[in-house]
Amino acid sequence: MEEKRKKAVALRYDPGRDNAPVVVAKGVGELAQKIIELAKKSNVPVLEDEQMVEALIKLEVFEDIPPVLYEAVARILVFIQETRKKSFQQ
């Protein structure tokens, strides 16, 4: 049985700069692992969501996410806010 290769997508959303969240990095295998490690090292919250990664990895780097993914990505942004609030409370 073939082992699934890890996939990762990094997003940026700066309301003053971006119209929508933007894919800033994506990768499979070793590159995905490096993206995840860099995020953790930089204290960027990491959310594992296989369906979301499959949808986002099809986009090009620096491409805005399409409106069809707004609701799902909004849930990611809420997760990030909650994670950051918890880390500041500790």
C-alpha positions as CSV (number, residue, x, y, z in Angstrom):
1,M,0.0,0.0,0.0
2,E,1.4,3.4,-1.0
3,E,1.9,5.9,1.8
4,K,0.0,9.2,1.4
5,R,2.4,12.1,0.9
6,K,1.9,15.0,3.2
7,K,0.6,18.2,1.6
8,A,0.6,21.8,3.0
9,V,-0.8,25.1,1.9
10,A,0.1,28.4,3.6
11,L,-2.3,31.4,3.5
12,R,-1.9,35.1,4.1
13,Y,-4.8,37.4,4.8
14,D,-4.1,41.1,5.5
15,P,-7.4,43.0,5.2
16,G,-5.6,46.3,4.4
17,R,-3.7,44.6,1.6
18,D,-5.6,41.6,0.3
19,N,-9.1,41.3,-1.2
20,A,-9.3,37.7,0.0
21,P,-6.9,35.2,1.6
22,V,-4.0,34.4,-0.7
23,V,-2.0,31.2,-1.1
24,V,1.6,32.1,-0.3
25,A,3.2,28.7,-0.3
26,K,2.2,25.1,-1.1
27,G,4.0,21.8,-1.4
28,V,3.9,18.0,-1.2
29,G,6.2,15.7,0.6
30,E,9.4,17.2,1.9
31,L,8.4,20.7,0.9
32,A,5.1,20.3,2.8
33,Q,7.0,19.2,5.8
34,K,9.3,22.3,5.6
35,I,6.3,24.6,5.3
36,I,4.8,23.1,8.4
37,E,8.1,23.2,10.3
38,L,8.6,26.9,9.4
39,A,5.1,27.7,10.5
40,K,5.5,26.1,13.8
41,K,8.9,27.7,14.3
42,S,7.4,31.1,13.6
43,N,4.4,30.4,16.0
44,V,2.0,30.3,13.1
45,P,-1.0,28.1,14.0
46,V,-1.2,24.9,11.9
47,L,-4.6,23.3,11.2
48,E,-4.7,19.9,9.6
49,D,-7.7,19.6,7.3
50,E,-7.2,17.2,4.4
51,Q,-10.2,18.3,2.4
52,M,-9.2,22.0,2.7
53,V,-5.6,21.2,1.6
54,E,-6.9,19.3,-1.4
55,A,-9.0,22.2,-2.5
56,L,-6.3,24.9,-1.9
57,I,-3.3,23.0,-3.4
58,K,-5.0,23.3,-6.8
59,L,-4.5,27.1,-6.6
60,E,-1.4,28.9,-7.8
61,V,0.9,30.7,-5.3
62,F,-0.2,34.3,-4.9
63,E,-3.7,33.5,-6.1
64,D,-6.7,34.7,-4.1
65,I,-8.8,31.9,-2.9
66,P,-12.1,31.7,-4.9
67,P,-15.4,32.8,-3.3
68,V,-16.6,29.2,-3.2
69,L,-13.9,28.6,-0.4
70,Y,-14.6,31.8,1.6
71,E,-16.7,30.0,4.2
72,A,-14.2,27.2,4.8
73,V,-11.3,29.6,5.0
74,A,-13.2,31.8,7.3
75,R,-13.4,28.9,9.7
76,I,-9.6,28.6,9.5
77,L,-9.2,32.3,10.3
78,V,-11.5,31.9,13.3
79,F,-9.3,28.9,14.4
80,I,-6.2,31.1,14.1
81,Q,-7.7,33.9,16.1
82,E,-8.8,31.5,18.9
83,T,-5.4,29.8,19.0
84,R,-3.6,33.2,19.3
85,K,-6.0,34.3,22.0
86,K,-5.3,31.2,24.0
87,S,-1.5,31.6,23.6
88,F,-1.7,35.2,24.9
89,Q,-3.8,34.1,27.9
90,Q,-1.1,31.6,29.0
